[in-house]
Amino acid sequence: MKGRAIKAIIAKDLRETRREKMALFWIFVFPLMWITLLGGIWGGHNPPISIDVGVVYSNESAQFSATDVVNVMENVTMEGVHVFRVKTYPNESAGIDAVKAGRVDVLLVFPDGFGKNVSSGLQGRIYAYFDRSDPQNYQIVSGVIKGFFSEFEKRMVERRLNITLSYMEGYIPDEGTGNLTMDDVRGYMLGLTNPLELEEREVKGEAPSAIQFYVTSFIGIQFLFATMLTISSLVFVEIEKGTLRRIAASPATAWDFLVGKMLSTFIIITVSILIGIAYARLVFGETVFPSSLGWAIIFFAAVFSMSLGLAIAMGTRSMRATNAIVNLISMPLLFLAGIVIPASVLPEWARPIADYFPLGTALKSLRLLELYHRPASEVLPDVAWVAVSSFGMLLVAILLYNWAVRRLE
């Protein structure tokens, strides 16, 4: 390889990129818009959720009634936010219509005699109507409702148990009867009514912020989309001006041309990434700056993406067709490779793409390394896979480049 030829190609590409307004938009403006938009929507503090609850009940004169349950729900707060926004409906059909129309998330129906049964020590039944058309919303709403009634039921059991034990103390002496003491009775009764006690203990693990996640998404967009688009554009400029034919006829080899184009593209993308990292820090107060291994992952991913973009450009030899194919590949991969959304929320059929497609593997490794601070030894096998894939795609790009150059002659 000739260093002077490579240096000349890099300098020429950097000068020409400054004149390409569309390239400047996709390389610099769009990523900043991306960070601003997603950071502004999801980057701040997420308040506790509030659920719209419809209730249907009748007024009872019992010692404990549905009115008491509803009053408790109306006063449940978290960080000053009411968890339940309660709306009362005159009958069950009106409440079901409200669920169907989306005016409430759930309808709770307390049948007649609910208060009487509970006050008498019998079982009280509550009917809950959910709309399952949105599975994610259903899981959230049902989880909150079931959690509330589970805790409410636990408090009721404790109160009933204390009342029962207070009566039993009048018949069982303090020293007990035989081998049975009052403490034994209390323990057995507690185990009977509440056989399992789940005690929650907090563990503070590595939890990256939303801004940090979207900074890595921005980096992923750069080495997935911008690199393919940039290198194909630079190559087509050479074809349109006729300089590619002259380069092919010169002493410069295919390696000189490709290395020069790839290095100039990587320099442009690196500058874009650094601007995005600094922008996130300036606007949102936090960011992610890759380590040395992180930059190596970005480099290998960029080489794979550039090689793929170059292979497409040389195979089609049409700027319009290349842009169409690049968009066709990039847009689905923004989601399927786990760039825009976490890979954990992808359906089962899509997860192998995020796990094994080189660009998805690269971003997953970058996040494990920089966001969750996993040891380098844990991600090195995946990094090796990305490096091997990049080299293989580079060979394909070289073969197609030589084929396209021969067609130009």
CORVEN-V635162 format. One record per backbone hydrogen bond with DSSP energy under -0.5 kcal/mol. CO is the residue of the C=O (numbers start at 1). NH is the residue of the N-H. E is the energy in kcal/mol with one decimal. If there is no record, write none. Layout:
# CORVEN-V635162
[[CO | NH | E] [CO | NH | E]]
This chain:
# CORVEN-V635162
[[1 | 3 | -0.6] [2 | 6 | -2.0] [3 | 7 | -2.6] [4 | 8 | -2.2] [5 | 9 | -2.1] [6 | 10 | -2.4] [7 | 11 | -2.4] [8 | 12 | -2.3] [9 | 13 | -2.4] [10 | 14 | -2.3] [11 | 15 | -1.8] [12 | 16 | -2.2] [13 | 17 | -2.4] [14 | 18 | -1.2] [15 | 19 | -0.5] [16 | 19 | -0.9] [16 | 20 | -0.7] [17 | 20 | -0.9] [19 | 21 | -1.1] [20 | 24 | -2.3] [21 | 25 | -2.1] [22 | 26 | -2.1] [23 | 27 | -2.3] [24 | 28 | -2.5] [24 | 29 | -1.2] [25 | 30 | -3.2] [28 | 32 | -1.2] [29 | 33 | -2.3] [30 | 34 | -2.5] [31 | 35 | -2.4] [32 | 36 | -2.4] [33 | 37 | -2.8] [34 | 38 | -2.4] [35 | 39 | -2.2] [36 | 40 | -2.1] [37 | 41 | -1.8] [38 | 42 | -2.8] [39 | 43 | -1.5] [45 | 47 | -0.6] [51 | 53 | -0.7] [51 | 85 | -3.2] [52 | 105 | -2.6] [52 | 106 | -1.3] [53 | 87 | -2.9] [54 | 108 | -3.3] [55 | 89 | -2.7] [56 | 110 | -2.9] [65 | 68 | -0.8] [65 | 69 | -1.1] [66 | 70 | -2.6] [67 | 71 | -2.3] [68 | 72 | -1.9] [69 | 73 | -2.2] [70 | 74 | -2.3] [71 | 75 | -0.8] [72 | 75 | -0.9] [73 | 76 | -1.3] [73 | 84 | -0.5] [75 | 77 | -0.6] [76 | 83 | -2.2] [76 | 84 | -0.6] [78 | 81 | -1.7] [81 | 78 | -2.4] [83 | 51 | -3.2] [83 | 85 | -0.5] [84 | 86 | -0.8] [85 | 53 | -2.4] [87 | 55 | -2.5] [91 | 95 | -1.6] [92 | 96 | -2.4] [93 | 97 | -2.2] [94 | 98 | -1.5] [95 | 99 | -1.7] [96 | 100 | -2.5] [97 | 101 | -2.1] [98 | 102 | -0.5] [98 | 103 | -2.1] [98 | 104 | -1.1] [99 | 102 | -0.9] [105 | 131 | -0.7] [106 | 54 | -3.1] [107 | 109 | -0.5] [107 | 129 | -2.8] [108 | 56 | -2.2] [108 | 110 | -0.6] [109 | 111 | -0.7] [109 | 127 | -2.5] [111 | 114 | -1.7] [113 | 117 | -2.5] [114 | 118 | -2.3] [115 | 119 | -2.6] [116 | 120 | -1.5] [117 | 122 | -2.8] [118 | 121 | -1.3] [125 | 111 | -0.6] [126 | 128 | -0.5] [127 | 109 | -3.0] [128 | 130 | -0.6] [129 | 107 | -2.0] [130 | 132 | -0.7] [131 | 134 | -0.5] [133 | 135 | -0.7] [134 | 138 | -2.6] [135 | 139 | -2.3] [136 | 140 | -1.9] [137 | 141 | -2.9] [138 | 142 | -3.0] [139 | 143 | -1.8] [140 | 144 | -2.2] [141 | 145 | -2.6] [142 | 146 | -2.7] [143 | 147 | -2.1] [144 | 148 | -2.4] [145 | 149 | -2.4] [146 | 150 | -2.1] [147 | 151 | -2.0] [148 | 152 | -2.5] [149 | 153 | -2.7] [150 | 154 | -1.8] [151 | 155 | -2.0] [152 | 156 | -2.1] [153 | 157 | -2.6] [154 | 158 | -2.2] [155 | 159 | -2.0] [156 | 160 | -2.7] [157 | 161 | -2.8] [158 | 162 | -2.2] [159 | 163 | -2.1] [160 | 164 | -2.6] [161 | 165 | -2.8] [162 | 166 | -2.0] [163 | 167 | -1.5] [164 | 168 | -2.2] [165 | 169 | -2.0] [167 | 170 | -1.1] [168 | 171 | -1.7] [168 | 172 | -1.6] [171 | 173 | -0.6] [173 | 176 | -1.7] [176 | 178 | -0.5] [177 | 180 | -2.0] [179 | 181 | -0.6] [180 | 177 | -2.8] [181 | 185 | -2.1] [182 | 186 | -2.6] [183 | 187 | -2.4] [184 | 188 | -2.7] [185 | 189 | -2.8] [186 | 190 | -2.2] [187 | 191 | -2.3] [188 | 192 | -2.0] [189 | 193 | -2.2] [190 | 194 | -2.6] [196 | 198 | -0.6] [197 | 199 | -0.7] [198 | 200 | -0.6] [203 | 205 | -1.1] [205 | 207 | -0.7] [209 | 213 | -2.0] [210 | 214 | -2.4] [211 | 215 | -1.9] [212 | 216 | -1.8] [213 | 217 | -1.7] [214 | 218 | -2.1] [215 | 219 | -2.1] [216 | 220 | -2.4] [217 | 221 | -2.4] [218 | 222 | -1.8] [219 | 223 | -2.2] [220 | 224 | -1.5] [221 | 225 | -2.6] [221 | 226 | -1.6] [222 | 227 | -1.9] [225 | 229 | -2.3] [226 | 230 | -2.8] [227 | 231 | -2.3] [228 | 232 | -1.7] [229 | 233 | -1.9] [230 | 234 | -2.4] [231 | 235 | -2.1] [232 | 236 | -2.2] [233 | 237 | -1.7] [234 | 238 | -1.3] [235 | 239 | -1.9] [236 | 240 | -2.9] [237 | 241 | -2.0] [238 | 242 | -0.6] [238 | 243 | -1.2] [238 | 244 | -1.7] [239 | 242 | -0.7] [242 | 246 | -1.1] [243 | 247 | -2.7] [244 | 248 | -2.4] [245 | 249 | -1.5] [246 | 250 | -0.8] [247 | 250 | -0.7] [253 | 257 | -2.0] [254 | 258 | -2.8] [255 | 259 | -3.0] [256 | 260 | -2.2] [257 | 261 | -2.5] [258 | 262 | -2.8] [259 | 263 | -2.7] [260 | 264 | -2.2] [261 | 265 | -2.2] [262 | 266 | -2.8] [263 | 267 | -2.4] [264 | 268 | -2.1] [265 | 269 | -2.6] [266 | 270 | -2.6] [267 | 271 | -2.3] [268 | 272 | -2.0] [269 | 273 | -2.7] [270 | 274 | -2.6] [271 | 275 | -2.2] [272 | 276 | -2.3] [273 | 277 | -2.6] [274 | 278 | -2.4] [275 | 279 | -2.6] [276 | 280 | -2.3] [277 | 281 | -1.7] [278 | 282 | -2.4] [279 | 283 | -2.8] [280 | 284 | -2.3] [280 | 285 | -0.5] [280 | 286 | -0.9] [281 | 285 | -1.0] [288 | 290 | -0.6] [291 | 295 | -2.5] [292 | 296 | -1.8] [293 | 297 | -2.3] [294 | 298 | -2.2] [295 | 299 | -2.5] [296 | 300 | -2.6] [297 | 301 | -2.6] [298 | 302 | -2.5] [299 | 303 | -2.5] [300 | 304 | -2.3] [301 | 305 | -2.5] [302 | 306 | -3.2] [303 | 307 | -2.6] [304 | 308 | -2.4] [305 | 309 | -2.7] [306 | 310 | -2.8] [307 | 311 | -2.6] [308 | 312 | -2.3] [309 | 313 | -2.4] [310 | 314 | -2.9] [311 | 315 | -2.1] [312 | 316 | -2.4] [313 | 317 | -2.8] [318 | 322 | -2.6] [319 | 323 | -2.6] [320 | 324 | -2.0] [321 | 325 | -2.5] [322 | 326 | -3.0] [323 | 327 | -2.4] [324 | 328 | -2.3] [325 | 329 | -2.2] [326 | 330 | -3.1] [327 | 331 | -2.3] [328 | 332 | -0.6] [329 | 333 | -1.4] [330 | 334 | -1.7] [331 | 335 | -0.6] [332 | 335 | -1.2] [332 | 336 | -3.1] [333 | 337 | -2.0] [333 | 339 | -0.6] [334 | 339 | -0.6] [334 | 340 | -3.1] [335 | 338 | -1.5] [342 | 345 | -1.5] [343 | 346 | -1.3] [347 | 350 | -1.2] [347 | 351 | -1.1] [348 | 352 | -0.6] [350 | 353 | -1.0] [350 | 354 | -1.3] [351 | 355 | -2.2] [352 | 356 | -2.8] [352 | 357 | -0.6] [353 | 357 | -1.6] [357 | 360 | -0.7] [357 | 361 | -2.9] [358 | 362 | -2.4] [359 | 363 | -2.0] [360 | 364 | -2.3] [361 | 365 | -2.5] [362 | 366 | -2.4] [363 | 367 | -2.4] [364 | 368 | -2.4] [365 | 369 | -2.2] [366 | 370 | -2.8] [367 | 371 | -2.2] [367 | 372 | -1.6] [368 | 374 | -2.6] [375 | 378 | -1.4] [375 | 379 | -0.8] [376 | 379 | -0.8] [376 | 380 | -1.6] [379 | 383 | -2.4] [380 | 384 | -2.7] [381 | 385 | -1.8] [382 | 386 | -2.2] [383 | 387 | -2.5] [384 | 388 | -2.6] [385 | 389 | -2.4] [386 | 390 | -2.3] [387 | 391 | -2.2] [388 | 392 | -2.4] [389 | 393 | -2.5] [390 | 394 | -2.1] [391 | 395 | -2.0] [392 | 396 | -1.7] [393 | 397 | -2.2] [394 | 398 | -2.2] [395 | 399 | -2.3] [396 | 400 | -2.3] [397 | 401 | -2.3] [398 | 402 | -2.6] [399 | 403 | -2.0] [400 | 404 | -2.5] [401 | 405 | -2.6] [402 | 406 | -2.0] [403 | 407 | -1.4] [404 | 408 | -1.1] [405 | 409 | -1.2]]
